[in-house]
Amino acid sequence: MAFCNKCGAPLEEGAKFCNVCGTPTGEQPAKAAQPAAQPAAAAAPAAPKKNFITDTPDHTSAFTDEERAKGKALSILSYLWFLVLIPAFAGRDSRYVRFHVKQGLVLSMATSAYLFVQNILLDIFQALLWNFIVLKIIYVFIAVCLWFVFTVFIALMVLGIIYAAKGKAKELPIVGLCFPRKKAETEEEAK
């Protein structure tokens, strides 16, 4: 005797639908004769999710150990705001230093531009909101939010310093997107 795959009710011979739930029978063997389904987790391991902060392209293998060792100090300076100018001129000959200088320049220019806009906005909000006691609270809230966004720039600087100190040539999140990649690099990442 055959049974419904959905509700387990007995099916009459030749029935195309279950009399109880209406599910099509599909001409499958009885429920008792069916092999047990394997759990989905055992079939294929789930791929780990990518983290856009730590899973950025790593170009360390493109540089020799000697290049990385010689350029480590200048590479660290690349992420210290306007000190990026020192390795920009002193480390022109090192590809490893130039890699970090490019990221440091983008980061320092973005930080400077953000601070400029932030100070203008704070001055405007202070002029508009400071006269009323209730609106002072809104001004303080806006100021705290704007300074909180600034911590993202600080975190990127610290991450760049850590990469440079470890001798890695890893792209920073968001900042690394500013540089065009070669076709060979994008094909290699897709593998």
Summary of the structure (lengths in Angstrom):
residues: 191
radius of gyration: 30.3
end to end distance: 51.0
largest distance: 87.4
contacts: 474
relative contact order: 0.11
helix: 59%
strand: 4%
